[in-house]
Amino acid sequence: MKIYVHADLDAFFASAEVLKTPSLRGRAFVVGSESYRERYRGVALTATYEARVYGIRSGMSIAECYRRCPTLLYREPDHPLYRRLSERVMTILSGFTNNLIQTSVDEAYMVFDGEVEDVIRTCREMKSFVKEKTGLTMSVGGGATPIIAKIASSLSKPNGLLIIPPGKEAESLMNAPIGVVPGIGSVSQRRLAKEGIRTIGDLYAAGRGKAWELAGGAGVNIINVLDGIKGVEGNPFLNAGPRKSFSRQRRWYPPEGVRPREEECIGIWMKIIKEISYELTEDLKMENAMASVITLALKGRMGGISRSKKIPVPTWSGEKLFQLSRELFIKELKRGCFKARDVRRISLRFSVGRRIPMGQRRLDEFRSPQGYSGTSL
């Protein structure tokens, strides 16, 4: 019997910060994308479970987090630490199965063949080993499809284990909150709630037509899964070759009632673009990939804008990629299509142009006596 398993590290960024600073254990704090300032706010990347008691969640503005919990603590993100811990965890997980796909810095899917009881024992051992070797806890879910596995891991949070036996999906999930379904976000949840749909069972009873109208493909897909129709949608193991692109996004907006100067907003977005560019550069290097196309997407009060630029020579230079991304942003500003103060979200995607074969020396390993590095490509 094939069982898909989804492993999700609990409040990963916050848990990593506790490992670095043990005095934070048991405290309410968030890891944010920007420091909290008197006039500006960034976004919470994650929050400890102690902070979530106050209604604080990832994606919430730092200012709103402080309003909900005045004694809240704030930590700047330490992405190099998160990557090191992630690599250690994924190495451990790969020791339990040959079928592992990492889908983010803190999530991975696996496939096990065996009876449900055997998979449960393996997952318990896996969770215990991760805790022993890294100090991190993770929630694990499993089922007949990747979607069921992800739902099960969400229901088992924090630090739980839930394997839904194949064929038992309907009776196990009818009372589950609709928000655990992948692809049904906060906007769709509010739309569904207006129709009295708050659980997976409510959505199932509404039928495919209503599910499509209110929740799109995600709504229809979960109904198909409950009916035993195993489609390919959402299966990370299909066509799981090398990544073709790397992307990240950040949100920022001024507090209500504050209208910052355009120059201040430009400076803040430049810092964010630089931050994302260097983070994506690290992702490229980890997979021996070089970027050949940059895509910059902006969204805010002016609507949505997306622009791309082909790089003549593929590169993994953080500074080069930042400068090219910066040029795209400035070019759109000069066109007068929008003001920086109207932007609320920026996302960058670096498409892979070429890869360096394993074992071949990378350009940044060659340095002249004068300190020249090949990463300036």
Stockholm file with secondary structure:
# STOCKHOLM 1.0

chainA/1-377         MKIYVHADLDAFFASAEVLKTPSLRGRAFVVGSESYRERYRGVALTATYEARVYGIRSGMSIAECYRRCPTLLYREPDHPLYRRLSERVMTILSGFTNNLIQTSVDEAYMVFDGEVEDVIRTCREMKSFVKEKTGLTMSVGGGATPIIAKIASSLSKPNGLLIIPPGKEAESLMNAPIGVVPGIGSVSQRRLAKEGIRTIGDLYAAGRGKAWELAGGAGVNIINVLDGIKGVEGNPFLNAGPRKSFSRQRRWYPPEGVRPREEECIGIWMKIIKEISYELTEDLKMENAMASVITLALKGRMGGISRSKKIPVPTWSGEKLFQLSRELFIKELKRGCFKARDVRRISLRFSVGRRIPMGQRRLDEFRSPQGYSGTSL
#=GR chainA/1-377 SS CEEEEEEEETTHHHHHHHHHCGGGTTCCEEEESSCCCSSCBCBEEEECHHHHTTTCCTTSBHHHHHHHCTTCEEECCCHHHHHHHHHHHHHHHHTTCSCEEEEETTEEEEEEESCHHHHHHHHHHHHHHHHHHHSCCEEEEEESSHHHHHHHHHHTCSSCEEECCTTCHHHHHTTSBGGGSTTCCHHHHHHHHHTTCCBHHHHHHHHHHHHHHHHHHHHHHHHHHHTTCCCSTTCTTTTCCSCSEEEEEEECBCCTTCCCCHHHHHHHHHHHHHHHHHHHHHHHHHTTEEEEEEEEEEEETTEEEEEEEEEEEEECCHHHHHHHHHHHHHHHHHHTSCCGGGEEEEEEEEEEEEECCTTSCCGGGCBCTTCCBGGGC
#=GC SS_cons         CEEEEEEEETTHHHHHHHHHCGGGTTCCEEEESSCCCSSCBCBEEEECHHHHTTTCCTTSBHHHHHHHCTTCEEECCCHHHHHHHHHHHHHHHHTTCSCEEEEETTEEEEEEESCHHHHHHHHHHHHHHHHHHHSCCEEEEEESSHHHHHHHHHHTCSSCEEECCTTCHHHHHTTSBGGGSTTCCHHHHHHHHHTTCCBHHHHHHHHHHHHHHHHHHHHHHHHHHHTTCCCSTTCTTTTCCSCSEEEEEEECBCCTTCCCCHHHHHHHHHHHHHHHHHHHHHHHHHTTEEEEEEEEEEEETTEEEEEEEEEEEEECCHHHHHHHHHHHHHHHHHHTSCCGGGEEEEEEEEEEEEECCTTSCCGGGCBCTTCCBGGGC
//
